[in-house]
Amino acid sequence: METKKIFDYQVDDNMALFVLIKGADVRIAKNGKKFIAFTFADRSGEISAKFWDASEQDIELFEAGKVVFLQGKRETYQQNPQIKIYKLRLATEMEPADPSLYLQSAPESTQDMEKELDEVIFEITNPNWNRIVRYLLKKYHAQFFSFPAAKKNHHDFAGGLAFHTLSILHLAQSVVKEYPGLNAPLLYSGVILHDLGKSLELSGPVATVYTVPGNLLGHIVLVDEEITEACDKLGIDKMSQDAILLRHMIVSHHGLLEYGSPVRPHLLEAEILHHLDDLDASIMMMNKALDHTAPGEYTERIFGMDGRNFYRPTEDGSLAKPE
């Protein structure tokens, strides 16, 4: 009999299962006592929970990256799923205590993603862009194919960075077919490198946190520095048009200054990259929430979608009755 996972439990169900502590943030309650804001995870998804009146021993014991046996109750708070904790203890060596057992992963294997990416790189016919892309992918190969694309929200699973990149490449190839005048090598190079800085911004897939460089600089600055360093290593003038165009693709891909880009897109291909990146991330966030939503109901409010929730239509075409 298969062990039940987090989202196999319905609201008001009592729960008893092993989960990974994906996040454990220590906070102060209104009464002045400490509590732990947990994010628990398994291969069905992630869910939040609060451990009230946490002692220093609890804080030291229940760290992110550890597997615990959780007893509690599935609830909903402000339209978001959460768990009310009854009991919590660390998994023993005789129990399924390997964190990798609880990680969600990309729906494609690393080998398939590598092969697909290599095929696209052959379409980057500009020799400077091709060399830079190959150099940086080789340098950060392990991180690129194993890291998530974010701490939470979109593609926040092992291999999510590579899968997100490939998803945007698929969209970019469709756009290139529709608009033949585009600079496809520049667009593809920008897509492949746009989030590569997350290899330095994030800590990894198990208990993902932002590194110090990630917090203080961010992935846009980090990958721009990597491109300029690659130019030096490869004997490419970092102030040449090729280098500047590629760097602009990266630094403008968030689209707006308030979203972290130092400049807005000023190339057609940069504008396309921004919209394709936003589209892929948005679809992933919505699908992630809809997967845990019954027909005729709304998802939880999605932070990365301006706090909006989304309706999942019923399969028989009838509108859900108002509560």
C-alpha positions, 0 to 999 in steps of 0.5 A: 500500500502506497504511503499517503502524501501531503495533498492526498489529505483533504481539509479537516483530515487528520494527517500522519506522514513523513515530510521534508522541512523545506523551510523553517523561519523563526519568528516572534508572535504577538505574545513575544514568544518564538514560533517556527513558520514551516514549509513542509514538502513531499513529491505532491507539493508544499504546505505551510504550518506554524509551530507555536511557542518553539523552544531553543531546542525545537529551533535547533532540532527542526532545521530546513533540510531534515525529514520529520514525522508529522502528525496534524490536521489539514486546514485552510487559513485565508484560502491557503492550505496549511497544517495544524501541528499536533506532534513533530519528531525527527525521522530516525535512521531506520525510517525514510530519512533521505531528503531526496525522497521528498523532492519534486523534480522536473518532468524530464530527465537530465539526460533528455534536457541536456540533449535538447539544449545541445540541439538548440545551441547548434542554432546559435550561429554567432560564434561569440554568443555560442562560445559564451553560452557553452563556456558558462553551461560547462562551468555551471553544468551541475547546478544548472541541471539540478537547481530550482528556478526559484525558492518558491512560486515557479519551477521551485523543484529539482531541475526546475532551472533547466526545465524553465529554460527549455520551456522558454526555448520552446516558446522562443522557437515558436515565436521565431517561426512566426516572425522570421526577421528575429535574431534567433541566435541572440534570443536563444542565447539570452533565454539560456543564460537569463537565469543562470545566475540562480546557480549562484543566487540559490543554495540548491534544491533540498532546503533552498535559501538565498546565498549572501551574494544572491541576497546582496547582488541578485542573479541578474548582476551575478550572471552579467559578471559571469558573462564579462568574465567569460569574455575575458577568458575567451578573448572576446571584447566585453564592450563589443556589440555582441557582448553588449547585446547579450548582456542587455538581454540578461539585465533587462529580462525582468522588464521593469525597474521595480522588478529588479532590472537595471534597464528596461528592454531596448531590443526586440529580442529582449522584449520577447524574452521578458514576456516569454519568461513571465508567461512561462513562470505565470503558467507554472504558478497557476498550474501548481495551484490548480493541481490542488484545487477541486473542480468548481473551486478557487485556488489559494491566492498566489503571491506571484500573481498579485495575490489573485486566485483562479477558478477551476471549471467543473468537468460537467460544465455546470457553475459551482453554487455560491457558498 
